[in-house]
Amino acid sequence: MPRPADRRTRALRSSFVLRADSDGLYISLGPCFGMHLGLRLRADEAQRCIYRVFDRGSRWDPQLRELTCATDTSPEVESKLDSLAEALTRIAWRPLTPRFVAAALGISAQERVRWTKDGRLPPSGQAFARRGALLSVPTYAVTLIEELAAHPETVAAWREQDEASAQARA
């Protein structure tokens, strides 16, 4: 019995655009990527996921963000699309590492550390990496970073605030 999809997975699955003609089945994931910062930042991982769910006989166009399948795959396409939606949901909503936060917001590592320490950029958790010793790396909620990316004036105000406090100390 298939697992019921959660709200996020259903929303992501509903953004897939299907079109069929004599050449094959075209599945556009452009709207899906457009709606999710996590997918745009992790596009390479999403592409590997697409190839994992759909066999290599399918063709992925990263510019169009469109998957082309042979028409004879139609009977199993629905279950593959559901599997793909679940996998892409996990990628889209996984907390962001500092590198992705800096890329999404156009900030430096120094700004990220400062804003995390003073509470303006609260971490959602931490990930651990082994580089000789065990390192703890803060992670950030995708929704928070999406919100900040949608309102760059917030980041600009934080920079102005930092500059004003630096001048006051000098």
C-alpha positions as CSV (number, residue, x, y, z in Angstrom):
1,M,0.0,0.0,0.0
2,P,1.5,3.4,-1.0
3,R,2.4,5.8,1.7
4,P,0.2,8.9,1.8
5,A,2.2,12.0,0.6
6,D,2.5,14.9,3.0
7,R,1.4,18.4,2.1
8,R,4.8,19.5,0.8
9,T,5.1,16.5,-1.4
10,R,1.6,16.9,-2.9
11,A,2.3,20.6,-3.5
12,L,5.6,19.8,-5.3
13,R,4.0,17.0,-7.3
14,S,1.2,19.3,-8.4
15,S,3.8,21.7,-9.9
16,F,5.0,19.0,-12.4
17,V,3.7,19.9,-15.9
18,L,3.2,16.9,-18.2
19,R,2.9,17.0,-22.0
20,A,2.8,14.0,-24.4
21,D,3.2,13.8,-28.1
22,S,4.3,11.2,-30.6
23,D,8.0,11.8,-29.7
24,G,7.5,11.0,-26.0
25,L,6.4,12.3,-22.6
26,Y,7.7,15.6,-21.5
27,I,7.8,16.4,-17.8
28,S,8.6,20.0,-17.0
29,L,10.0,20.6,-13.5
30,G,10.7,24.3,-14.1
31,P,7.8,25.5,-11.9
32,C,9.0,23.1,-9.2
33,F,12.5,24.6,-9.2
34,G,11.1,28.1,-9.4
35,M,9.1,27.6,-6.2
36,H,11.9,26.1,-4.1
37,L,15.2,27.8,-3.2
38,G,16.5,24.5,-1.9
39,L,16.1,22.8,-5.3
40,R,17.8,25.7,-7.1
41,L,20.7,25.6,-4.8
42,R,21.0,21.8,-4.9
43,A,20.3,21.5,-8.7
44,D,23.1,19.0,-9.2
45,E,21.8,16.8,-6.4
46,A,18.3,17.1,-7.8
47,Q,19.5,16.0,-11.3
48,R,21.1,12.9,-9.8
49,C,17.9,12.2,-8.0
50,I,15.9,12.5,-11.3
51,Y,18.3,10.0,-13.0
52,R,18.0,7.7,-10.0
53,V,14.2,7.6,-10.2
54,F,14.0,7.6,-14.0
55,D,16.3,5.4,-15.9
56,R,19.2,6.7,-18.0
57,G,17.0,6.1,-21.1
58,S,15.2,9.4,-20.1
59,R,16.8,12.7,-21.1
60,W,17.1,15.6,-18.7
61,D,17.6,19.2,-20.1
62,P,19.0,21.3,-17.2
63,Q,18.3,24.6,-19.0
64,L,14.7,23.8,-19.6
65,R,14.4,21.7,-16.5
66,E,12.5,19.2,-18.5
67,L,12.6,15.4,-18.5
68,T,11.8,13.5,-21.7
69,C,10.7,9.9,-21.5
70,A,9.8,7.3,-24.2
71,T,6.0,7.0,-24.6
72,D,6.1,3.3,-23.7
73,T,7.0,4.2,-20.1
74,S,3.6,5.7,-19.5
75,P,2.1,2.9,-17.3
76,E,4.8,3.3,-14.6
77,V,5.1,7.1,-14.9
78,E,2.6,8.0,-12.1
79,S,4.4,5.9,-9.5
80,K,7.8,7.3,-10.7
81,L,6.5,10.9,-10.5
82,D,5.3,10.2,-6.9
83,S,8.7,8.8,-6.0
84,L,10.4,11.8,-7.6
85,A,8.2,14.2,-5.8
86,E,9.0,12.6,-2.4
87,A,12.8,12.6,-3.2
88,L,12.8,16.2,-4.4
89,T,10.8,17.3,-1.4
90,R,13.5,15.9,0.9
91,I,16.1,17.8,-1.1
92,A,14.1,21.1,-1.2
93,W,13.3,21.2,2.5
94,R,16.6,20.0,3.9
95,P,18.2,22.7,6.1
96,L,20.8,24.8,4.3
97,T,24.5,24.8,5.1
98,P,26.5,28.0,5.5
99,R,27.8,27.7,1.9
100,F,24.3,27.6,0.5
101,V,23.2,30.5,2.8
102,A,26.0,32.7,1.5
103,A,25.2,31.8,-2.1
104,A,21.5,32.5,-1.7
105,L,21.9,35.8,0.2
106,G,25.1,37.1,-1.4
107,I,26.8,37.5,2.0
108,S,30.3,36.7,3.3
109,A,31.1,34.0,5.8
110,Q,32.1,36.7,8.3
111,E,28.6,38.4,8.0
112,R,26.9,35.0,8.4
113,V,28.9,34.2,11.5
114,R,28.3,37.7,13.0
115,W,24.6,37.6,12.3
116,T,24.2,34.1,13.6
117,K,26.0,35.1,16.9
118,D,23.9,38.1,17.5
119,G,20.6,36.3,16.6
120,R,19.6,38.0,13.4
121,L,20.2,34.8,11.4
122,P,19.1,32.0,13.8
123,P,20.3,28.5,12.9
124,S,17.7,25.7,12.8
125,G,20.1,23.0,13.8
126,Q,23.5,21.6,13.1
127,A,25.2,19.1,10.9
128,F,28.4,17.2,11.7
129,A,31.3,16.7,9.4
130,R,34.5,14.7,10.1
131,R,37.6,16.6,8.9
132,G,40.2,15.0,11.2
133,A,38.1,16.0,14.2
134,L,34.3,16.1,14.4
135,L,33.1,19.6,13.3
136,S,29.7,21.1,14.0
137,V,28.3,23.2,11.2
138,P,25.1,25.3,11.8
139,T,22.2,24.8,9.4
140,Y,19.5,27.2,8.5
141,A,15.8,26.8,7.7
142,V,15.0,27.0,4.0
143,T,11.9,29.1,4.7
144,L,14.0,31.7,6.6
145,I,16.6,32.0,3.9
146,E,13.9,32.2,1.1
147,E,12.2,35.0,3.0
148,L,15.5,36.9,3.4
149,A,16.4,36.3,-0.3
150,A,13.0,37.7,-1.3
151,H,13.6,40.8,0.8
152,P,17.2,41.9,0.2
153,E,16.5,45.2,1.9
154,T,16.7,43.3,5.2
155,V,20.3,42.2,4.5
156,A,21.1,45.7,3.4
157,A,19.7,47.1,6.7
158,W,21.8,44.6,8.7
159,R,24.9,45.8,6.8
160,E,24.0,49.4,7.5
161,Q,23.5,48.5,11.2
162,D,26.9,46.8,11.3
163,E,28.6,49.8,9.7
164,A,26.9,52.2,12.1
165,S,28.0,50.2,15.1
166,A,31.6,49.9,13.7
167,Q,31.7,53.7,13.4
168,A,30.4,54.1,16.9
169,R,33.2,51.9,18.3
170,A,35.9,53.8,16.3
